Amino acid sequence: MAHKELLVLVCIFATVIEVYNKPTYKSGIHECFKEECPDNTFACERLTRVSDDKKHIVSEIHCLDLEGKALKNVTNYQDNPYGPDTDFKGYNYKGAFEISLDNENDENTPKESHGKHKNTDSEVEDLNAR
């Protein structure tokens, strides 16, 4: 009988520890490629391509949640500065978030922060200029 009571106590203790130390995630992105995103955006991606008629650069921007599902989608068009003889496709991804444990209330507890980024000024990036 003592073994059952000990097992129950261990299970209760393990459950309390797991709930108490559950990590929380804080979003670090409020803007994706100059587009405002919802508060729970953790990452964003941009797919860029030349339009079929070669006259525009088309950028599809997706604000993503923690699981990678799209929260907001925006499509932008810009004149093609490269001319009709240029064709390309591009992909950009960025994410920023902070992970902390629920019991981390003092400033001495380390936190993890991932994906600090800088904003870009244009939807078009000339990769050959690097």
SEDREN-660611 format. One line per 3 residues: number of its first residue (from 1); for each residue x, y, z of C-alpha. Coordinates in steps of 0.1 Angstrom, whole numbers. Last residue first. Example, Ala and Ser with C-alpha at 12.3 -4.5 7.8 and 13.67 -1.06 7.14 Angstrom:
% SEDREN-660611
2> 137:-11:71 | 123:-45:78
END
This chain:
% SEDREN-660611
130> 268:424:-525 | 253:442:-554 | 242:410:-571
127> 215:403:-545 | 197:434:-556 | 169:436:-530
124> 134:447:-541 | 107:451:-514 | 126:481:-502
121> 137:497:-469 | 147:466:-449 | 140:463:-412
118> 167:450:-389 | 165:417:-371 | 169:401:-337
115> 161:364:-342 | 162:347:-309 | 160:357:-273
112> 166:333:-245 | 161:344:-209 | 186:342:-180
109> 172:345:-145 | 190:373:-126 | 162:399:-134
106> 137:381:-112 | 103:368:-123 | 113:337:-141
103> 87:313:-127 | 66:311:-159 | 97:300:-178
100> 110:322:-206 | 114:321:-244 | 117:353:-264
97> 108:356:-301 | 121:368:-335 | 117:353:-369
94> 129:361:-404 | 124:345:-438 | 132:358:-473
91> 126:340:-506 | 135:351:-540 | 124:344:-576
88> 141:358:-607 | 136:368:-643 | 155:396:-661
85> 150:403:-698 | 119:424:-693 | 137:452:-675
82> 155:454:-641 | 135:481:-625 | 103:461:-624
79> 76:484:-611 | 63:473:-577 | 34:451:-567
76> 25:441:-531 | 6:410:-519 | -3:408:-482
73> -12:377:-461 | -20:378:-424 | -20:351:-397
70> -3:324:-418 | 4:292:-399 | 41:285:-390
67> 33:269:-356 | 44:300:-336 | 23:323:-358
64> 33:336:-393 | 29:369:-410 | 30:362:-448
61> 43:386:-474 | 38:380:-511 | 60:403:-532
58> 54:408:-569 | 80:427:-590 | 63:442:-620
55> 65:445:-658 | 77:410:-667 | 42:401:-681
52> 43:369:-659 | 52:390:-628 | 88:388:-615
49> 91:371:-582 | 94:377:-545 | 83:354:-517
46> 84:370:-483 | 83:352:-449 | 74:362:-414
43> 80:349:-380 | 66:350:-344 | 34:370:-350
40> 11:369:-320 | 5:407:-320 | -9:408:-356
37> 14:421:-383 | 20:456:-398 | 37:455:-432
34> 71:472:-437 | 89:439:-445 | 72:422:-416
31> 62:444:-386 | 53:436:-351 | 78:408:-345
28> 93:397:-312 | 65:375:-300 | 68:363:-264
25> 68:325:-257 | 61:310:-224 | 78:279:-210
22> 60:256:-185 | 81:254:-154 | 52:255:-129
19> 30:231:-149 | 58:205:-152 | 68:208:-115
16> 32:205:-103 | 27:174:-126 | 59:158:-113
13> 49:164:-77 | 14:149:-82 | 30:118:-100
10> 55:114:-72 | 28:116:-45 | 6:90:-63
7> 36:67:-66 | 44:70:-29 | 8:62:-20
4> 8:32:-43 | 41:20:-28 | 29:24:7
1> 0:0:0
END
